[in-house]
């Protein structure tokens, strides 16, 4: 079914990060730091008479600074998924989503207009393989950022995804963040996935966050689809731990 194919691409795209602010940073966490990101997210996606509803309860993204320039990553979403047809519940699943393991390497810092850049690569492991989702996937991306001044930061990613159903797609994410104070920030974000023929899904995401402690942050965001019927909202908690203390 077309809906199943498109939804597969949609879900792969959002499981790339699967967090409130989905843009990936261009600089990894410092050496020996463990950054734990946990999010509860609610997603509704509709197409024709079919609807997909999901809760992440929560999703986990772990980042560990292996060295000054290398960050290890583990993404493990815990999901409740519901599939509807003509408003009738067809499937109901409680499961772990696709496991992602990878790393990000800092390539260079910002130099005037040349952005700070990192190379990110992850392997996607489908925890339950079947005839449709039967191969390991990959994500490869370049993550950029330009600090415009002390208040404004432009972050943007461009990447390639080989999905677990053996399909391929590209994606981009553009994020503009405004730091109101040292503890408070707001952002607006545009994202899309595409192939050589067309853009599949394009979305707009707005939100903000509060650093309520030096090593803890709480973010909230809402998003809508621009060219498709999508809504999601999420609350993310970030905790940074120095593993050498």
Secondary structure, 3 states (H helix, E strand, C coil): CHHHHHHHHHHHHHHCCCCCCCCCCCCCCCCCEEEEEEEEEEEEEEECCEEEEEEEEEEEEEEEECCCCEEEEEEEEEEEEEEEECCEEEEEEEEECCEEEEEEEEEECCECCECEEEEEEEEEECCCCCCCCCCCEEEEEEEEEEECCCCEEEEEEEEEEECCCCCEEEEEEEEEEEECCCCEEEEEEEEEEECCCCEEEEEEEEEEEEEEECCEEEEEEEEEECCCEEEEEEEEEEEEEECCC
